[in-house]
Amino acid sequence: MTGKVGVVVFPGSNCDMDAYQAFGSVLNQKVEFLWHKERNLDGVDVVVLPGGFSYGDYLRAGAIARFSPIMTEVVKFAENGGLVMGICNGFQVLVEAGLLPGALLRNAGLKFACKQVYLRTETVATPFTSALKKGEVLKVPIAHSEGNYYADDDTLKSLQDNDQIAFRYSTAGGEITQDSNPNGSILNIAGIVNVKRNVLGMMPHPERASERILGSASGVMVLKSVVESLN
Amino acid sequence: MFKARIEVTLKKKILDPQGKAIESSLRNLSFTKLGNVRTGKNIDISVDESDVQRAAGLVQSACTKLLANPVTEEYEFELFDEAGSSVAKFSSQQAGIPKTGGR
């Protein structure tokens, strides 16, 4: 069985093709692009908000995209339990839209961080990580300047209490260290899910690590989890 | 018609890496007496509204909805009449409705 993946295209999205390719060619799913002005998600099983620089990152990354017409539908879709996955800029859009808690600040080093990082899988009790093992380390690229995850103490506590932290930046061996944190994110957080566990946001790009020719295929397991949970 | 000048800054407890970079550059230039640099952004908007209270309400609602992120930022704004005189001030840190009047 195949599901239908809808990849939202905002003006300035630039990882929409990567997501299309990874779900379509690598995992043989039906994929369609959803222009941000559309209001129709009929037949879509998973919504992907891809990476890029929607609206040039003006004002704050994701701040303007969250008011795109399609986002009203994405919020409803998520509230009805639909799977929504925000990668990089998509994560920024999800926190701005209030679908995920916290915020993404400028990287602590002020630099655009573009490199391979290691992620430790913190929970497998989500539709986005179910094909992984707890503690499994993935090698996945990052490419962002605003990926410094921030949440106040109460929010952090509830993220931990509810097992909402999906991935943390780690060493290749799975150790959580300051050196393995590329952007200053609090607790090395790289990705989180909402309380209902049907919305994932992550700064690293699993879709860009979906085939060995790309340098790593370990990210595909994130997408594979999504596909398997549709069946 | 009013003009609004809005300032959006990071909350005090949030690290401002841009401010830190500027601060270290100032230190390198021997401005030893300057410190605690915080950056922010400035947004100017004209408000097509004749009542100052309503104008302030509109600007405040734009700030909470779009212009500032309540998780990480605070904002303040000032309204000016057509003669350029300040007629209202508001800060997100003070509760309640915008203060109007002044001069």
Interface residues (C-beta under 8 A of the other chain):
Chain A: L59 R60 A63 I64 F67 V95 E96 G102 A103 L105 R106 N107 A108 G109 L110 Y150 A151 D152 G184
Chain B: L10 I14 L15 P17 Q18 A21 L66 L67 N69 V71 T72
